[in-house]
Amino acid sequence: MTPAELFKTIDDYCRANANDAIVQKYSRYFKNGYDAFGLTQEQISAKVKILLTDPGTDMNLVLQTAPLLIKSGKYEETSFAIILLTTFSKQFTKETFKEIGHWFEMGITNWAHTDIICGELIQVFFKKGIINFKDLRKWRKAKNKFQRRAVPVSLIKELKTTSDYQPWLDFIEPLMMDPEREVHQGLGWFLREAWKRQPSQVEPFLLKWKNSAARLIFQYATEKMTPVEKQRFRKE
């Protein structure tokens, strides 16, 4: 099977199972637009299982087909690229990580795909020791705001691996003045989870930025605090 053939197989399946009602149901979660066919997660998973029964569906084919799927702009087709690649996690290398980085340039355009990439793909590279957080350095200045969001979101599951968060706090600091809402949400999410585990390390960081960084970061970061605790982090 060629990349063009695999893409057509997936595209034909998506079109045959399109459902406008599902598109309407989920569009409210995507403020920047939701270009989708309207497939359920179960339909995507079922098709992935079928595709994997073909011995020609290997990681190389998936990586070659991914640009076609992602550039289509259709939500489900990007989902197929992500889910198919997760099944080959045992074969991941540093080059695979670099390929995923290029996906953002091709067309990762929403928070949902970003967070799945972080939680299901980037985590594998961390666990296998293929990368560490410093390998995300260039992502902090990426043109795609969702690639910048991926920096703090990728670190959330890593919080359980250490009790020393200061290197990560230093690492995300260049993003604290990012202009984009989706990046603010990712930062706030990371800081909230970090605070729950190590408040003594996170609170000085929050105090340092409370008068200059976006308030949305603090809205998320202080979500689990008591009203009295939140008071300390209000902008003066």
C-alpha positions in Angstrom: 0.0 0.0 0.0 1.3 3.5 -0.8 0.7 6.6 1.3 -1.7 7.9 -1.3 -3.7 4.6 -1.1 -3.8 4.6 2.6 -4.9 8.2 2.7 -7.7 7.5 0.2 -8.8 4.5 2.2 -9.1 6.6 5.3 -10.7 9.5 3.5 -13.3 7.3 1.8 -14.2 5.8 5.2 -14.6 9.2 6.8 -16.8 10.4 4.0 -18.9 7.3 4.1 -19.5 7.7 7.8 -20.0 11.4 8.0 -22.5 12.7 10.5 -23.4 16.4 10.7 -25.2 15.9 14.1 -21.9 14.8 15.7 -20.1 17.8 14.0 -22.6 20.2 15.6 -22.4 18.5 18.9 -18.6 18.9 19.3 -18.1 22.2 17.4 -18.8 24.2 20.5 -15.5 23.0 22.0 -13.4 24.5 19.2 -13.5 28.3 19.1 -11.2 28.4 16.1 -13.5 26.2 14.0 -14.1 22.5 13.8 -13.6 21.1 10.3 -14.8 17.5 10.8 -16.7 14.6 9.2 -18.5 13.7 12.4 -17.1 10.2 13.2 -17.3 8.7 16.7 -14.1 7.6 18.5 -15.4 4.1 18.2 -15.6 4.3 14.4 -12.0 5.6 14.2 -10.7 2.9 16.6 -12.5 0.2 14.6 -11.0 1.3 11.3 -7.5 1.6 12.8 -7.7 -2.1 13.9 -8.7 -3.1 10.4 -5.9 -1.0 8.8 -3.3 -2.7 11.1 -4.3 -6.1 9.9 -2.6 -5.3 6.6 1.0 -6.3 6.9 2.0 -3.4 4.8 0.8 -0.9 7.4 4.0 -0.2 9.2 5.4 2.8 10.9 7.2 4.0 7.8 3.9 4.0 5.9 2.1 5.8 8.7 4.8 8.6 8.8 4.7 9.0 5.1 0.9 9.2 5.1 0.6 11.5 8.1 1.4 14.7 6.1 -1.5 13.9 3.7 -3.9 13.3 6.6 -2.8 16.4 8.6 -2.8 18.8 5.6 -6.4 17.7 4.7 -7.6 19.9 7.6 -10.2 17.3 8.6 -10.3 16.6 12.4 -10.7 12.8 12.1 -7.9 12.4 9.5 -5.4 14.0 11.8 -6.7 11.8 14.6 -6.0 8.7 12.3 -2.4 9.8 11.9 -1.9 10.2 15.7 -3.7 7.0 16.7 -2.0 4.9 14.0 1.4 6.1 15.1 0.8 5.3 18.8 0.6 1.6 17.8 4.2 1.7 16.8 5.6 3.3 20.0 8.1 0.5 20.5 9.9 1.6 17.4 10.1 5.3 18.3 13.5 7.0 17.8 14.8 10.6 18.0 13.9 10.9 14.3 10.3 10.0 15.0 10.2 12.8 17.6 11.5 15.3 15.0 8.8 14.1 12.5 6.1 14.8 15.1 7.5 18.3 15.5 7.0 18.9 11.8 3.3 17.9 12.2 2.6 21.3 13.9 4.0 23.1 10.9 1.8 21.0 8.6 -1.4 21.8 10.4 -2.0 20.9 14.0 -4.7 23.5 14.6 -6.5 22.7 17.8 -6.0 22.0 21.5 -7.4 18.5 21.4 -4.9 17.1 18.9 -2.1 18.9 20.7 -3.0 17.4 24.0 -3.3 13.9 22.6 0.1 14.3 21.0 1.6 15.4 24.3 -0.1 12.7 26.4 0.1 9.7 24.0 3.2 10.4 21.9 5.6 12.8 23.6 5.2 10.8 26.8 6.6 7.7 25.1 9.8 9.6 24.2 10.2 10.7 27.8 9.6 7.3 29.2 12.0 5.6 26.8 14.7 8.2 27.6 14.8 9.3 23.9 14.3 12.9 24.8 14.3 15.1 27.9 12.5 18.4 28.4 15.3 20.4 26.8 14.5 18.8 23.5 11.4 21.0 23.5 13.5 24.1 23.6 12.8 25.2 20.0 9.1 24.5 20.4 8.9 27.5 22.8 9.5 29.9 19.8 7.5 27.9 17.3 5.2 29.9 14.9 2.3 27.5 15.7 0.8 28.5 19.0 -0.3 24.9 19.6 3.3 23.7 19.4 4.1 26.3 22.0 1.2 25.0 24.1 2.7 21.6 23.8 5.7 22.5 25.9 4.0 22.8 29.3 1.3 20.2 28.5 4.0 17.6 27.6 5.5 18.1 31.1 2.3 17.4 33.1 2.6 13.6 33.2 6.3 14.0 34.0 5.4 15.7 37.3 5.1 12.4 39.0 8.7 11.4 38.1 10.5 13.9 40.3 10.0 16.3 43.2 12.3 19.0 41.8 10.2 21.2 39.5 12.5 24.2 39.4 14.2 23.2 36.1 10.8 23.0 34.4 9.6 26.3 35.9 12.7 27.9 34.5 12.1 26.2 31.2 8.5 27.4 30.7 9.3 30.9 31.9 9.9 32.3 28.3 6.3 31.4 27.6 4.8 33.4 30.4 4.3 36.4 28.2 3.0 34.5 25.2 0.1 36.3 23.6 -2.1 33.3 22.8 -5.0 32.0 24.9 -4.3 28.4 24.2 -0.8 28.7 25.5 -2.1 30.5 28.6 -4.4 27.5 29.2 -1.6 25.0 28.8 0.7 26.9 31.2 -2.1 27.3 33.7 -2.9 23.6 33.5 0.7 22.6 34.1 1.2 25.1 37.0 -2.1 23.9 38.6 -0.9 20.3 38.6 2.6 21.2 39.7 1.1 23.3 42.6 -1.0 20.4 43.8 2.2 18.4 44.2 4.8 21.0 45.2 3.1 24.3 46.2 6.3 25.6 47.9 8.1 25.5 44.6 5.3 26.8 42.4 4.0 29.7 44.6 7.2 31.9 44.3 7.0 31.4 40.5 3.4 32.5 40.5 4.1 35.5 42.7 6.9 36.6 40.4 4.6 36.7 37.4 1.2 37.7 38.9 1.5 41.3 37.8 2.7 40.8 34.3 1.5 37.4 32.9 -2.0 36.8 31.4 -4.7 36.4 34.0 -6.0 33.3 32.3 -2.8 31.5 33.4 -3.6 32.3 37.0 -7.3 31.4 36.6 -6.2 27.9 35.7 -3.2 27.7 38.0 -5.1 28.7 41.1 -8.3 26.7 40.3 -7.8 24.2 43.2 -6.8 26.9 45.7 -9.1 28.2 48.5 -10.4 31.8 48.1 -7.9 32.9 50.6 -5.0 31.3 48.8 -6.1 32.7 45.5 -6.0 36.2 47.0 -2.2 36.1 47.1 -2.0 35.8 43.4 -4.3 38.5 42.3 -2.8 41.3 40.2 -1.9 44.3 42.3 
